[in-house]
Amino acid sequence: MTRAKILQPDLILGDTILGLTLEILSQHRIKGLILDVDDTLVPLQETAVSDDLQRWVDSLRLDLPIWLVSNNLSENRIGAIADNLQLPYLLGAVKPSRRKLRQAMAAMSLPPQQIAMVGDRLFTDF
C-alpha cells in the first residue's frame, strides 16, 4: 500500500459530523465509532454540547458503541462533554499513537475493520 493511500481518509464529511448517518456507516460496514472531541464534536474551548449533537449521538448509540478519544488532558472539560453525551472516554491519547485507540477498540469487542475513527485532522485522528 502506498503512502498516499494510507494517508487518504475513507470518507470526508462536510462541515459537521452530523452528516454521518447510520446509513453511511452501514454502507461502509462500520459497527463502532471512535470520535475525537476538540473541533470535531465541540469547539476547542467549549464544554456545551448542542442539542443537534446530543440527538445525533442518541440516535447512533442505539445501534453501535461510541467512544470519545481525545489528546486533551482536561478531565474537567472532556469528562463534562462525555457525561453530557453519556459516552465512555479516554484522555491523553497522544494521537497518532494507537495505544488509547486500541483500548477503545478492545472495549467494543469489534475488529478494527468495523470501527471508524472520526476527527478533524488527518495526522492526529486517523
N, C-alpha and C positions, 0 to 999 in steps of 0.2 A: 504494500500500500504506500502511495506517495505521500510526502509531507503535505502537499496541497490538499489531498483527500482527507487526511487526518484532521487538518485544521478547518475543514469546512463543516458547518453545522448541518444537521439533517433537516432542520426546519427553521425558517426565520419568520417570526410573527411581526405584526405591525408595531405600533407604539405601546401596546398594552398586552399584558399576559391574559387578559380577559377573553381574548380571541381564541385561546387554546381550549377547544371543546372536547368533550368526551368522544365525539365522532372522529375528530382528528387523531386523538390518542389511539383510538381503536384501529384506525386505518394504519397506524404505524406499529400496531401490536404492543402498545405501551400499557402496562398494568400497575405501574408505580411511578411517583414523581418525587424528585428532589428539587426543591426550589431555593434559589438564592433569595436573600431578603432585600438588601440595600439596592435601591434603584431598580429592582425587579418587581417587588411587591409594594414597597413604600419608598418615598424619597428618603435620602440619606439621613437627615436629622429628625425625621418624624417617627412617632410611635402609633399614631392613629391609623386604624385600618378602615378603608372606605366600605360603605355598605355594599357596593358592587363587588369588591374583592371578597367580602365575607360571604355573599351569595354564591360567588364562583367557587370558593373553597367548599362551602357546604354542599353544592351540587356534585362536585367531583369526589368528595370523601366517601360518598355512598358506594362508589364503585371501585375505588383504588386507594392504597395507602399514600399519604403525602408526608414528607419530612422537610423541615427547613434546615439548611446547612449554610452557615454564614462564616465568613472570615472575621467578622466583627467579634470583639471580645466583651461587649457590653451585655452582661446578664440582664441588667435592668431593661434595656431597650429591646433586645432580641427576645428576651423572656416575655416581655409585655405583649409584643406582636404575636408570638407563638400562643400565649394564653388567650388573647383575643380571638385568634383563629382556631383555637383548640387543636393545635398541632404539636407533635414532638419536634425537638430541635437540637442542633449541635452547634456550639460556638467555636471560634478559633480554628477554623478548618484549614487555614493556610493554603487555600486552593492556589495553584493547581495540584497540590498534594492530594492524594486519593484516600488517605487514611480515614478521615471523617465520612467521606462519601461511601467508603466500603462499610463503615459502621452502620450507616443509614440503610444501605442495601441489604446487609445481613439481617437487620431488624425487619425488613419487608419480606424476607424469605422468597425473593424472586431472583431469577437470573439477570445479570447486568443488561442483557439484550432487551429486557422487558421494562427497564427503568429509564426514564428520561431525566436529564439534568437541565433545568431551565434557569437561565441567567441573562444578565445584560452585557457581559464581557466574555469574549471568546477565550482569552488566555487564562482567565481565572474561574470560569464557570463551565468547563467542558466535562 
